[in-house]
Amino acid sequence: MLSIVERFLVIQDRDRRIAQLAAEHTRIPTEVAGVDRRIQEESSRLESVRQELKHIEAERKKLEIDADSKRGQISKYRMQQSLIKSNTEYQALLKEIKRTEEEIKQVEDVELELMEKSEQLQPALKQEQAALKEMTGKAESEKADLQKRGSLMAQELKQLQEERAKLAAQVDPDALRRYERLLRSKGDLAIVPVRNGNCGGCHLHLPPQIVHNAMHGLELTSCDYCGRILYWQGD
């Protein structure tokens, strides 16, 4: 095997690892944002329960004020009864008192429904509070792990890039440009083995002369079909 091919194989190994690490490192902020999003969603669920309870309490207070106002009205009607001498007016006040008492009962029924709904929401509130507390604790740990992983990736990336630069400096510039152009266009491998007479990249059957050239390693040999650089790996 040509020494330049051996160096390219090492460079290609570094390039693949660099690409893998770079992709993983790019995902770190997205993963951190995902953790924050889950916390926000849980916070929103908790806030939704809190707002519902707050709304119920506000409605209950309105109903209490309404019921107290109606009771006050009944007291006024009864005071008026003691001053009225006409039986017709007296009966009319009795009807008003009865109507107002029915309205108070309706208000109290709605108030009771709201109280029951509030009681039913209390377990949900506690559950959401506990879930948020637990999730927040896990999120801090998860984000710390992600940041640590990102830092280690950045260090490894820097080291690999330095190694790659040293290796690249040891090969012919024209050959390096040829390799890099292939790597960009193919997106996976620029140098592939010959396997059973086939190209390890496009998997098409190679002409005997191409196989012979790759086997003996006298010069850089390319696949006639995909253009990748070939090397002999043995059958």
C-alpha positions, 0 to 999 in steps of 0.5 A: 500500500502506498504510504500516501494512501496509508496517511489518507486512511488515517486522515479520513478516520480523523475526518469522520470522527471530526464530522461525527463529533461536530454533529453531536456537539451541534446538537448539545444546545438543542438538547439543552433547549429541550430540557428547558422546554420540558420545564416550561411546559410543566410550569405552564401546566402548573400555572394553568391549574393555579389560574383555574383555582384563582378563577374559581376563588374569584367567582366564589367571592363574587357569589358570596357578595351577591348572596350577602347583598340579597340577604341584605335586601331580604332584611330590608323587605322584612323591615318594610313589612312591619310598616305596611298596613295594606295586605296587598303590599304585605303579600307582595313583599312576601313574594319578593322575599321568597323570590330572593331566597330562591335566588340565594339558594341558586347562588349557594348551589353554584358556590357549592359546585365551585367549592367541590371543583376547587377541592377536586383540583387540589390533588392536581395542584400538588401533583403538578408541584411535585412533578415540577420540583422533581423535573427541575432537579433532574433538569439541572443535573441533565443540563450539567451533564450536557454542558460537560459532554459538550466541553469534552467534545470541544476538547476532543475536536480541537485535538483531532483537528490539530492531529488532522492538520499535522497529517495533512501537512505530510501529504502532497497538496494536490493529492490532498485537494483531490481527497478533500474534493472527493470527501465533500462530494461523496459525503462519506468516504473518499478512500475505499477498499477493493472487495472481491473486485468491486469498489467499496464505495459504489460497489460496482465491478472494477476493470481488471487493470484498476484492480491490479493497480490498486493491488500493487499500489504503484500510484493513486488509483481511482474508481472509474465509476464514482471517482473514489480513491481505491486501496487493496484490502485483500479478499 
